[in-house]
Amino acid sequence: MAALAEEQTEVAVKLEPEGPPTLLPPQAGDGAGEGGGGTTNNGPNGGGGNVAASSSAGGDGGTPKPSVAVSTVAPAGAAPVPVAAPEAGAPHDRQTLLAVLQFLRQSNLREAEEALRREARLLEEAVAGSGALGEADGANAEAAGALLSRVTASAPGPVALDPPGTGASGAAAVSGSATAPAAPGKVGNVAVEDQPDVSAVLSAYNQQGDPTMYEEYYSGLKHFIECSLDCHRAELSQLFYPLFVHMYLELVYNQHENEAKSFFEKFHGDQECYYQDDLRVLSSLTKKEHMKGNETMLDFRTSKFVLRISRDSYQLLKRHLQEKQNNQIWNIVQEHLYIDIFDGMPRSKQQIDAMVGSLAGEAKREANKSKVFFGLLKEPEIEVPLDDEDEEGENEEGKPKKKKPKKDSIGSKSKKQDPNAPPQNRIPLPELKDSDKLDKIMNMKETTKRVRLGPDCLPSICFYTFLNAYQGLTAVDVTDDSSLIAGGFADSTVRVWSVTPKKLRSVKQAADKESDDVLERIMDEKTASELKILYGHSGPVYGASFSPDRNYLLSSSEDGTVRLWSLQTFTCLVGYKGHNYPVWDTQFSPYGYYFVSGGHDRVARLWATDHYQPLRIFAGHLADVNCTRFHPNSNYVATGSADRTVRLWDVLNGNCVRVFTGHKGPIHSLTFSPNGRFLATGATDGRVLLWDIGHGLMVGELKGHTDTVCSLRFSRDGEILASGSMDNTVRLWDAVKAFEDLETDDFTTATGHINLPENSQELLLGTYMTKSTPVVHLHFTRRNLVLAAGAYSPQ
């Protein structure tokens, strides 16, 4: 493998119209040191393959057929050298070729595989004989397996985001471990991170010891940990769960079914309560055949379980396993666990419990080290005109008085650039239209009448109850100006209500337009109503989001599509098809134009309204993406998943820049604080966790809800956090107190843990119960009134 330090393999897959496969010449600027910024996963030797795929529209409209080019990339500065057909005797070339062929076979690129095999003059038997890389014998196959597991795919640099309105581009930048299949014909720049072949993964279980000794090995370790000092016991106890799972799977894979059953029954009761759901899945895997297609099992195999342990505790464990010559457990620790060792005092049980619980253990500390621009973008300077009609009635002295503080507050925002803000042009954002400017002016006027909230001044809550919904309400959203409310329903409809006296009017038919005022002329009074029903989806609607300018509404459904509706004509404008499975959530960017969706296929996708294919695919979660949220500066997207982690993604390059673990159940709600510094997340475990985005740390835990937290919102000035839950309550929390005096010093950041306050009840400002209505959505109006919504569910 030393040779990999000098050479990288680059595979370019290009979808072309019907025709013979062609070999593409190496691209200029594809050298290892050039074209930086791509989402590549560099292995320990510094090399890592690049796979670039781009969809070419046009041609004769025939079925796209993939063609492949393989070029060996020399070190930076050297010219790329085309690959010669490797001789059968050249072991390095052969293992490289086998890895590439295996990758193509996995990706169902049969024709490309055939073309490459013909080009390399490899016999069918030679490749078939290699079989699954992990099961083939000899050093070549092992090396090829290692190489394959490091194949990453990405363009030499990330795909640039088109400025709004520049037309459709069919490219997507993908980052993270792509666990989900990409939709056919929508292959973008796909990054596959550490995703080894299934057979190779399972064959790791071949080197097993005496099956009758497994219980003794585990009992011995358990006895050692339970008898160790208190300070080490809590940390070392983290080993129980991953070791239990791997030892059980090893027994099952090697067909020692009775020993596996006995092992499971003896020790599954010792595991932490928050792993019960995973253990239920594990208990159903009793035969080797069951393991092949089980997603949970494969997730556990392909991603190393991360444990964060102090150096002292780690040395203690190592010494014990070496003394006892307990190679079986030591092999599992080496092969399947990632131990993140830190210097300093061991963590307490409370600190560990706050951070663990996700499908793949804790986040590595390196995962939260990259810089995040969490500041807000500079507000555009807008002159606030004096309204003759609105303010004529008020005394003349009132006008300048009212205007001055407005100018100051807006001015201070725009003149002082936030040091943590991204550059203004980091991603292309749509220009403000005149209607947007008018809306901003209205917003500024509302802001002057906003109530300052705090422990002594709590907001009023206005609750919208959906009656006779028959458990069919699945999504709710409210416009920023609180004039419209939309509901997504299980009967596949989207319903939009006006919550002001102003009725909903759609545009007239072409023949009916006659009046002096254009808007009056085109709006049809005859069809005005308080409710409009939008038909188009073919499954329950799980997500809804209004555009900031209130002209559009997004909805996502079980049918795998996201639809964009016009609120002028109340018709569907576009159906975005990219997800292969139900889409659980969708949300517009605070600036409009971009939106994000997340679904059962475990990926989130970034779209622009004028592109029919996604601009970015954020892959890395190990289970469904349940909720999505844009950062206030629109440069980042947060996703919450059923794998019990929250990830923060960079819109510019598709990279995952933060991984937050700590929830004990699937995550169902996310919200950013108005200043962009903090993130609040809610899950089925009933806890609300608070995160410092800049430092990548958990800084608070709010306990009180007894069921899933479905909705979270900060007040407009960020002083209060409201949480709504399936336990039929809305709770208000003191956000100022929660975030003040944070210990984000160097030591805390280095070790990645923080001392959370014992009691979150002192942060709870109020609990408001409904009779029997789960709280599905929360919204703060511009004047800080809380609007809550949910469907009444009779007992």
MARTORZA-366701 format. One record per residue (C-alpha): chain; x, y, z. Coordinates in steps of 0.5 Angstrom, whole numbers, plus 500, padded with zeros to 3 digits. Example, Ala and Ser with C-alpha at 12.3 -4.5 7.8 and 13.67 -1.06 7.14 Angstrom:
% residues 2
A | 525 | 491 | 516
A | 527 | 498 | 514
***
This chain:
% residues 795
A | 500 | 500 | 500
A | 506 | 505 | 500
A | 505 | 506 | 493
A | 499 | 509 | 494
A | 503 | 515 | 497
A | 505 | 517 | 490
A | 499 | 515 | 486
A | 492 | 516 | 486
A | 486 | 513 | 482
A | 481 | 518 | 479
A | 475 | 515 | 475
A | 471 | 520 | 471
A | 464 | 517 | 470
A | 460 | 521 | 465
A | 453 | 520 | 463
A | 452 | 520 | 455
A | 447 | 519 | 450
A | 446 | 512 | 447
A | 453 | 510 | 444
A | 459 | 506 | 445
A | 463 | 507 | 451
A | 469 | 512 | 451
A | 475 | 513 | 455
A | 476 | 520 | 457
A | 483 | 523 | 457
A | 485 | 526 | 464
A | 483 | 533 | 465
A | 488 | 538 | 466
A | 488 | 541 | 473
A | 486 | 534 | 476
A | 493 | 533 | 480
A | 493 | 531 | 487
A | 495 | 538 | 489
A | 491 | 542 | 484
A | 483 | 544 | 484
A | 483 | 544 | 491
A | 476 | 544 | 495
A | 473 | 538 | 493
A | 470 | 533 | 498
A | 475 | 528 | 498
A | 477 | 523 | 504
A | 484 | 523 | 504
A | 487 | 516 | 507
A | 492 | 515 | 512
A | 498 | 515 | 506
A | 495 | 522 | 503
A | 492 | 519 | 497
A | 485 | 518 | 496
A | 481 | 517 | 489
A | 476 | 522 | 486
A | 470 | 520 | 482
A | 467 | 525 | 478
A | 460 | 524 | 475
A | 456 | 529 | 471
A | 450 | 529 | 467
A | 450 | 531 | 460
A | 443 | 534 | 457
A | 442 | 534 | 450
A | 444 | 529 | 445
A | 439 | 525 | 441
A | 435 | 524 | 448
A | 437 | 516 | 448
A | 438 | 513 | 454
A | 444 | 515 | 458
A | 450 | 510 | 458
A | 455 | 511 | 463
A | 463 | 511 | 460
A | 469 | 511 | 465
A | 476 | 514 | 464
A | 481 | 511 | 469
A | 487 | 516 | 470
A | 493 | 515 | 475
A | 494 | 522 | 478
A | 501 | 523 | 479
A | 504 | 528 | 485
A | 502 | 535 | 485
A | 506 | 539 | 479
A | 507 | 532 | 475
A | 503 | 531 | 469
A | 498 | 526 | 469
A | 500 | 519 | 466
A | 494 | 515 | 462
A | 494 | 508 | 465
A | 497 | 503 | 461
A | 493 | 496 | 461
A | 496 | 493 | 467
A | 500 | 486 | 466
A | 497 | 480 | 470
A | 503 | 480 | 474
A | 503 | 487 | 476
A | 500 | 486 | 483
A | 499 | 494 | 485
A | 496 | 495 | 478
A | 492 | 489 | 479
A | 489 | 491 | 486
A | 488 | 498 | 484
A | 484 | 495 | 478
A | 480 | 490 | 482
A | 478 | 495 | 487
A | 475 | 500 | 481
A | 472 | 494 | 478
A | 469 | 492 | 484
A | 466 | 499 | 485
A | 463 | 499 | 478
A | 460 | 493 | 480
A | 457 | 496 | 486
A | 454 | 502 | 483
A | 451 | 497 | 477
A | 455 | 501 | 472
A | 456 | 494 | 468
A | 457 | 497 | 461
A | 463 | 501 | 464
A | 466 | 495 | 468
A | 465 | 491 | 461
A | 469 | 496 | 457
A | 474 | 497 | 463
A | 475 | 490 | 463
A | 476 | 489 | 455
A | 481 | 495 | 455
A | 485 | 492 | 461
A | 485 | 485 | 457
A | 482 | 482 | 464
A | 479 | 475 | 463
A | 472 | 474 | 466
A | 474 | 469 | 471
A | 480 | 473 | 474
A | 475 | 478 | 476
A | 470 | 473 | 478
A | 475 | 469 | 482
A | 477 | 475 | 486
A | 469 | 475 | 488
A | 468 | 479 | 494
A | 474 | 483 | 496
A | 474 | 481 | 503
A | 473 | 474 | 502
A | 479 | 473 | 497
A | 485 | 470 | 500
A | 492 | 473 | 499
A | 495 | 480 | 500
A | 492 | 483 | 494
A | 485 | 482 | 495
A | 486 | 485 | 502
A | 490 | 491 | 499
A | 484 | 492 | 494
A | 479 | 492 | 499
A | 482 | 497 | 503
A | 483 | 501 | 497
A | 476 | 500 | 495
A | 474 | 503 | 502
A | 478 | 509 | 501
A | 475 | 511 | 494
A | 471 | 517 | 495
A | 468 | 521 | 489
A | 468 | 528 | 488
A | 469 | 533 | 482
A | 476 | 536 | 483
A | 473 | 542 | 486
A | 466 | 543 | 489
A | 460 | 545 | 484
A | 459 | 553 | 484
A | 452 | 555 | 486
A | 449 | 559 | 480
A | 447 | 566 | 482
A | 439 | 566 | 482
A | 436 | 566 | 475
A | 442 | 564 | 471
A | 438 | 557 | 469
A | 438 | 550 | 471
A | 445 | 546 | 472
A | 444 | 539 | 473
A | 450 | 538 | 478
A | 450 | 536 | 485
A | 456 | 536 | 490
A | 455 | 531 | 495
A | 459 | 530 | 501
A | 459 | 525 | 507
A | 458 | 517 | 507
A | 453 | 516 | 501
A | 449 | 511 | 505
A | 443 | 512 | 500
A | 442 | 510 | 493
A | 442 | 516 | 488
A | 436 | 517 | 484
A | 438 | 515 | 477
A | 440 | 520 | 472
A | 441 | 525 | 478
A | 448 | 523 | 479
A | 452 | 529 | 482
A | 459 | 529 | 484
A | 458 | 523 | 489
A | 463 | 523 | 495
A | 463 | 516 | 498
A | 466 | 516 | 505
A | 469 | 509 | 508
A | 464 | 505 | 505
A | 467 | 498 | 504
A | 464 | 493 | 500
A | 458 | 489 | 504
A | 462 | 482 | 504
A | 469 | 485 | 506
A | 465 | 488 | 512
A | 462 | 482 | 514
A | 468 | 477 | 513
A | 472 | 481 | 518
A | 468 | 477 | 523
A | 472 | 471 | 520
A | 477 | 471 | 525
A | 473 | 469 | 531
A | 476 | 465 | 537
A | 473 | 459 | 541
A | 465 | 461 | 541
A | 464 | 458 | 548
A | 469 | 463 | 551
A | 465 | 469 | 549
A | 461 | 469 | 555
A | 468 | 468 | 559
A | 471 | 474 | 556
A | 465 | 479 | 556
A | 464 | 477 | 564
A | 472 | 478 | 565
A | 472 | 485 | 562
A | 465 | 487 | 566
A | 468 | 484 | 572
A | 475 | 488 | 571
A | 471 | 495 | 569
A | 466 | 494 | 575
A | 472 | 493 | 580
A | 476 | 499 | 577
A | 476 | 506 | 581
A | 470 | 510 | 580
A | 473 | 515 | 576
A | 475 | 510 | 571
A | 469 | 506 | 571
A | 464 | 511 | 568
A | 468 | 512 | 562
A | 470 | 504 | 561
A | 463 | 502 | 562
A | 462 | 506 | 555
A | 465 | 499 | 552
A | 460 | 495 | 554
A | 455 | 496 | 548
A | 459 | 496 | 542
A | 463 | 490 | 545
A | 456 | 486 | 546
A | 454 | 488 | 539
A | 460 | 486 | 535
A | 461 | 479 | 539
A | 454 | 477 | 538
A | 454 | 479 | 531
A | 461 | 475 | 530
A | 458 | 469 | 534
A | 452 | 469 | 529
A | 456 | 470 | 523
A | 460 | 464 | 524
A | 454 | 460 | 525
A | 454 | 459 | 533
A | 447 | 460 | 534
A | 446 | 457 | 540
A | 452 | 461 | 543
A | 449 | 467 | 540
A | 442 | 466 | 543
A | 445 | 465 | 550
A | 450 | 471 | 550
A | 445 | 475 | 548
A | 440 | 473 | 554
A | 445 | 473 | 559
A | 448 | 480 | 557
A | 443 | 485 | 554
A | 440 | 487 | 560
A | 446 | 490 | 562
A | 446 | 495 | 557
A | 444 | 502 | 557
A | 436 | 504 | 557
A | 437 | 508 | 551
A | 440 | 503 | 546
A | 433 | 498 | 547
A | 431 | 500 | 540
A | 437 | 498 | 537
A | 437 | 491 | 541
A | 430 | 490 | 539
A | 433 | 490 | 532
A | 439 | 486 | 534
A | 435 | 480 | 537
A | 432 | 479 | 530
A | 438 | 477 | 527
A | 439 | 470 | 529
A | 442 | 467 | 523
A | 448 | 469 | 518
A | 443 | 470 | 512
A | 439 | 475 | 516
A | 445 | 480 | 516
A | 446 | 481 | 509
A | 441 | 486 | 508
A | 440 | 489 | 515
A | 441 | 496 | 514
A | 442 | 497 | 522
A | 447 | 492 | 522
A | 451 | 495 | 516
A | 451 | 502 | 519
A | 454 | 499 | 525
A | 459 | 495 | 521
A | 461 | 501 | 516
A | 462 | 506 | 521
A | 466 | 505 | 527
A | 463 | 506 | 534
A | 466 | 513 | 537
A | 468 | 513 | 544
A | 471 | 519 | 548
A | 476 | 516 | 554
A | 481 | 520 | 558
A | 488 | 517 | 557
A | 489 | 514 | 564
A | 483 | 510 | 563
A | 485 | 508 | 556
A | 492 | 505 | 559
A | 488 | 502 | 564
A | 484 | 498 | 559
A | 490 | 496 | 555
A | 494 | 494 | 561
A | 488 | 489 | 563
A | 487 | 486 | 556
A | 494 | 485 | 555
A | 495 | 482 | 562
A | 489 | 477 | 561
A | 492 | 476 | 553
A | 484 | 477 | 552
A | 486 | 478 | 544
A | 478 | 477 | 542
A | 476 | 483 | 545
A | 483 | 487 | 544
A | 481 | 485 | 536
A | 474 | 488 | 536
A | 477 | 495 | 540
A | 482 | 495 | 535
A | 478 | 494 | 529
A | 471 | 496 | 530
A | 472 | 502 | 535
A | 475 | 509 | 534
A | 477 | 511 | 541
A | 478 | 519 | 542
A | 483 | 519 | 547
A | 484 | 526 | 551
A | 489 | 528 | 556
A | 486 | 531 | 563
A | 481 | 528 | 568
A | 476 | 522 | 566
A | 469 | 525 | 565
A | 464 | 523 | 570
A | 458 | 519 | 569
A | 453 | 525 | 568
A | 458 | 528 | 563
A | 458 | 522 | 559
A | 451 | 520 | 559
A | 449 | 527 | 556
A | 453 | 526 | 550
A | 452 | 519 | 548
A | 446 | 515 | 545
A | 447 | 516 | 538
A | 447 | 510 | 533
A | 455 | 511 | 532
A | 457 | 513 | 539
A | 459 | 520 | 540
A | 462 | 525 | 535
A | 470 | 525 | 534
A | 472 | 532 | 536
A | 476 | 533 | 530
A | 469 | 533 | 527
A | 467 | 540 | 530
A | 474 | 543 | 529
A | 473 | 547 | 523
A | 471 | 554 | 522
A | 464 | 556 | 522
A | 461 | 563 | 520
A | 455 | 563 | 525
A | 454 | 571 | 524
A | 449 | 575 | 521
A | 450 | 578 | 514
A | 450 | 585 | 513
A | 442 | 588 | 513
A | 441 | 592 | 506
A | 440 | 599 | 508
A | 433 | 601 | 506
A | 431 | 608 | 507
A | 424 | 608 | 511
A | 419 | 613 | 508
A | 414 | 617 | 512
A | 408 | 614 | 511
A | 403 | 620 | 510
A | 397 | 615 | 511
A | 399 | 611 | 517
A | 402 | 617 | 521
A | 399 | 623 | 519
A | 394 | 621 | 525
A | 399 | 622 | 530
A | 402 | 628 | 532
A | 408 | 631 | 528
A | 413 | 630 | 534
A | 412 | 623 | 534
A | 414 | 622 | 527
A | 421 | 624 | 528
A | 422 | 620 | 535
A | 419 | 614 | 532
A | 424 | 614 | 526
A | 430 | 616 | 530
A | 431 | 609 | 534
A | 429 | 605 | 527
A | 434 | 608 | 523
A | 439 | 607 | 529
A | 437 | 600 | 530
A | 438 | 598 | 523
A | 444 | 603 | 522
A | 448 | 599 | 527
A | 446 | 593 | 524
A | 449 | 594 | 517
A | 455 | 599 | 519
A | 458 | 594 | 524
A | 460 | 588 | 520
A | 459 | 582 | 525
A | 466 | 579 | 525
A | 463 | 572 | 525
A | 459 | 573 | 519
A | 461 | 570 | 512
A | 463 | 574 | 507
A | 457 | 577 | 503
A | 458 | 574 | 497
A | 460 | 567 | 500
A | 454 | 564 | 496
A | 450 | 568 | 491
A | 443 | 570 | 494
A | 437 | 573 | 490
A | 437 | 581 | 490
A | 432 | 584 | 494
A | 425 | 586 | 490
A | 421 | 592 | 491
A | 416 | 588 | 494
A | 421 | 585 | 499
A | 424 | 592 | 501
A | 417 | 594 | 502
A | 416 | 588 | 507
A | 422 | 590 | 510
A | 420 | 597 | 512
A | 413 | 594 | 515
A | 418 | 589 | 519
A | 422 | 595 | 522
A | 415 | 599 | 524
A | 413 | 592 | 527
A | 419 | 592 | 531
A | 418 | 598 | 534
A | 412 | 596 | 537
A | 415 | 589 | 539
A | 414 | 587 | 546
A | 421 | 586 | 550
A | 420 | 579 | 553
A | 423 | 576 | 559
A | 422 | 572 | 566
A | 418 | 578 | 568
A | 414 | 579 | 561
A | 412 | 573 | 558
A | 408 | 573 | 551
A | 401 | 571 | 550
A | 400 | 565 | 547
A | 394 | 564 | 541
A | 393 | 557 | 540
A | 390 | 555 | 533
A | 386 | 548 | 534
A | 385 | 544 | 528
A | 378 | 540 | 529
A | 375 | 534 | 526
A | 382 | 533 | 523
A | 382 | 525 | 525
A | 389 | 525 | 527
A | 390 | 527 | 519
A | 394 | 533 | 521
A | 402 | 532 | 519
A | 405 | 539 | 518
A | 404 | 546 | 519
A | 407 | 553 | 517
A | 405 | 560 | 519
A | 408 | 566 | 514
A | 413 | 571 | 517
A | 408 | 576 | 518
A | 403 | 571 | 521
A | 397 | 573 | 516
A | 397 | 565 | 513
A | 397 | 559 | 516
A | 398 | 552 | 512
A | 397 | 545 | 514
A | 399 | 539 | 511
A | 394 | 533 | 511
A | 394 | 525 | 511
A | 389 | 525 | 505
A | 395 | 528 | 501
A | 392 | 535 | 501
A | 395 | 542 | 503
A | 390 | 547 | 506
A | 392 | 554 | 506
A | 388 | 559 | 511
A | 388 | 567 | 512
A | 388 | 568 | 519
A | 387 | 576 | 518
A | 380 | 579 | 515
A | 383 | 579 | 508
A | 381 | 573 | 504
A | 385 | 569 | 499
A | 384 | 571 | 492
A | 387 | 568 | 486
A | 388 | 571 | 479
A | 382 | 572 | 474
A | 382 | 568 | 468
A | 385 | 572 | 462
A | 378 | 575 | 459
A | 375 | 578 | 466
A | 381 | 583 | 467
A | 378 | 590 | 467
A | 379 | 595 | 472
A | 384 | 601 | 473
A | 388 | 598 | 479
A | 393 | 593 | 476
A | 392 | 588 | 482
A | 385 | 589 | 483
A | 384 | 588 | 476
A | 387 | 581 | 476
A | 385 | 579 | 483
A | 378 | 575 | 483
A | 373 | 577 | 488
A | 368 | 572 | 486
A | 373 | 566 | 488
A | 375 | 570 | 495
A | 375 | 565 | 501
A | 378 | 564 | 508
A | 381 | 557 | 505
A | 384 | 554 | 499
A | 385 | 547 | 498
A | 391 | 545 | 494
A | 391 | 538 | 490
A | 397 | 534 | 487
A | 401 | 530 | 492
A | 399 | 522 | 492
A | 401 | 521 | 499
A | 401 | 524 | 506
A | 404 | 531 | 506
A | 409 | 531 | 512
A | 413 | 538 | 511
A | 410 | 545 | 509
A | 414 | 552 | 508
A | 412 | 559 | 506
A | 417 | 563 | 502
A | 419 | 569 | 506
A | 415 | 574 | 500
A | 409 | 570 | 501
A | 408 | 568 | 494
A | 410 | 561 | 494
A | 409 | 555 | 499
A | 413 | 548 | 499
A | 410 | 542 | 501
A | 414 | 535 | 502
A | 410 | 528 | 502
A | 410 | 521 | 502
A | 410 | 520 | 495
A | 418 | 522 | 494
A | 416 | 529 | 491
A | 417 | 536 | 494
A | 412 | 541 | 490
A | 412 | 549 | 489
A | 405 | 552 | 490
A | 404 | 559 | 487
A | 400 | 563 | 492
A | 397 | 568 | 487
A | 394 | 562 | 483
A | 394 | 557 | 488
A | 396 | 552 | 483
A | 402 | 547 | 483
A | 408 | 550 | 479
A | 414 | 545 | 480
A | 414 | 538 | 483
A | 422 | 537 | 485
A | 423 | 529 | 484
A | 430 | 527 | 487
A | 428 | 523 | 493
A | 426 | 516 | 492
A | 422 | 515 | 499
A | 418 | 519 | 503
A | 420 | 526 | 504
A | 419 | 528 | 512
A | 421 | 536 | 512
A | 422 | 542 | 507
A | 424 | 549 | 509
A | 425 | 555 | 505
A | 432 | 559 | 506
A | 431 | 566 | 510
A | 432 | 569 | 503
A | 428 | 565 | 499
A | 430 | 562 | 492
A | 434 | 556 | 496
A | 430 | 551 | 500
A | 432 | 544 | 503
A | 429 | 537 | 504
A | 430 | 531 | 508
A | 427 | 524 | 508
A | 427 | 517 | 509
A | 433 | 516 | 504
A | 438 | 519 | 509
A | 440 | 525 | 505
A | 438 | 532 | 505
A | 438 | 536 | 499
A | 439 | 543 | 497
A | 435 | 546 | 491
A | 434 | 552 | 488
A | 427 | 554 | 486
A | 429 | 555 | 478
A | 433 | 548 | 478
A | 429 | 541 | 477
A | 435 | 538 | 480
A | 439 | 539 | 487
A | 445 | 543 | 488
A | 448 | 539 | 494
A | 446 | 533 | 497
A | 448 | 532 | 504
A | 450 | 525 | 505
A | 452 | 522 | 512
A | 446 | 521 | 517
A | 445 | 513 | 518
A | 438 | 514 | 518
A | 432 | 518 | 516
A | 433 | 525 | 516
A | 427 | 528 | 520
A | 428 | 535 | 520
A | 431 | 541 | 516
A | 433 | 548 | 518
A | 437 | 554 | 515
A | 442 | 558 | 519
A | 439 | 565 | 519
A | 445 | 567 | 514
A | 443 | 562 | 509
A | 450 | 559 | 509
A | 449 | 553 | 513
A | 443 | 548 | 514
A | 442 | 543 | 520
A | 439 | 537 | 519
A | 436 | 532 | 525
A | 436 | 525 | 524
A | 433 | 518 | 527
A | 440 | 516 | 528
A | 440 | 521 | 534
A | 445 | 526 | 531
A | 444 | 533 | 529
A | 449 | 535 | 523
A | 451 | 542 | 520
A | 452 | 542 | 513
A | 456 | 548 | 509
A | 452 | 550 | 503
A | 458 | 552 | 499
A | 462 | 546 | 499
A | 457 | 541 | 502
A | 462 | 539 | 507
A | 459 | 537 | 514
A | 462 | 542 | 519
A | 459 | 540 | 526
A | 456 | 533 | 529
A | 452 | 534 | 535
A | 451 | 527 | 539
A | 447 | 527 | 546
A | 440 | 525 | 544
A | 437 | 519 | 546
A | 432 | 518 | 541
A | 430 | 521 | 533
A | 430 | 528 | 533
A | 424 | 532 | 530
A | 425 | 539 | 531
A | 431 | 544 | 530
A | 431 | 552 | 531
A | 437 | 557 | 531
A | 437 | 563 | 535
A | 436 | 570 | 532
A | 444 | 572 | 533
A | 446 | 565 | 529
A | 450 | 563 | 535
A | 446 | 557 | 538
A | 442 | 551 | 536
A | 436 | 548 | 540
A | 434 | 541 | 538
A | 428 | 537 | 541
A | 427 | 529 | 540
A | 423 | 523 | 542
A | 427 | 523 | 549
A | 423 | 529 | 551
A | 429 | 533 | 552
A | 431 | 540 | 549
A | 439 | 541 | 548
A | 442 | 547 | 547
A | 449 | 548 | 542
A | 454 | 553 | 541
A | 455 | 553 | 534
A | 462 | 556 | 534
A | 465 | 552 | 539
A | 461 | 545 | 537
A | 459 | 544 | 544
A | 453 | 542 | 548
A | 451 | 548 | 553
A | 445 | 546 | 556
A | 439 | 541 | 557
A | 432 | 543 | 558
A | 428 | 537 | 561
A | 421 | 538 | 563
A | 417 | 535 | 557
A | 414 | 528 | 557
A | 414 | 526 | 550
A | 417 | 528 | 543
A | 418 | 535 | 542
A | 415 | 537 | 535
A | 417 | 544 | 535
A | 422 | 549 | 538
A | 422 | 557 | 536
A | 426 | 563 | 539
A | 423 | 569 | 540
A | 424 | 575 | 535
A | 430 | 578 | 540
A | 432 | 571 | 542
A | 430 | 572 | 550
A | 425 | 566 | 550
A | 425 | 559 | 547
A | 418 | 556 | 546
A | 418 | 548 | 546
A | 412 | 545 | 544
A | 411 | 537 | 545
A | 406 | 531 | 544
A | 405 | 531 | 551
A | 400 | 537 | 550
A | 404 | 543 | 553
A | 408 | 549 | 551
A | 413 | 551 | 555
A | 417 | 557 | 555
A | 425 | 557 | 557
A | 429 | 563 | 559
A | 434 | 563 | 553
A | 438 | 569 | 556
A | 440 | 565 | 563
A | 441 | 559 | 559
A | 447 | 562 | 555
A | 450 | 567 | 560
A | 457 | 565 | 563
A | 458 | 559 | 558
A | 465 | 556 | 560
A | 467 | 555 | 553
A | 475 | 556 | 555
A | 480 | 552 | 552
A | 480 | 546 | 556
A | 473 | 545 | 555
A | 474 | 546 | 548
A | 480 | 541 | 548
A | 476 | 536 | 551
A | 470 | 537 | 548
A | 465 | 537 | 554
A | 462 | 542 | 559
A | 459 | 542 | 566
A | 451 | 542 | 565
A | 447 | 545 | 570
A | 444 | 540 | 575
A | 437 | 543 | 574
A | 434 | 546 | 568
A | 427 | 547 | 572
A | 430 | 554 | 574
A | 430 | 556 | 567
A | 423 | 554 | 566
A | 419 | 560 | 566
A | 412 | 557 | 564
A | 408 | 551 | 562
A | 401 | 552 | 558
A | 397 | 546 | 557
A | 392 | 544 | 552
A | 386 | 540 | 553
A | 388 | 534 | 548
A | 392 | 537 | 543
A | 399 | 536 | 541
A | 403 | 542 | 539
A | 405 | 541 | 532
A | 408 | 548 | 531
A | 410 | 554 | 534
A | 411 | 561 | 531
A | 413 | 568 | 534
A | 410 | 574 | 531
A | 414 | 580 | 529
A | 411 | 583 | 536
A | 413 | 577 | 540
A | 406 | 574 | 540
A | 406 | 566 | 540
A | 402 | 562 | 535
A | 401 | 555 | 537
A | 398 | 550 | 532
A | 396 | 543 | 533
A | 390 | 538 | 531
A | 385 | 536 | 537
A | 385 | 529 | 538
A | 379 | 526 | 542
A | 381 | 521 | 548
***
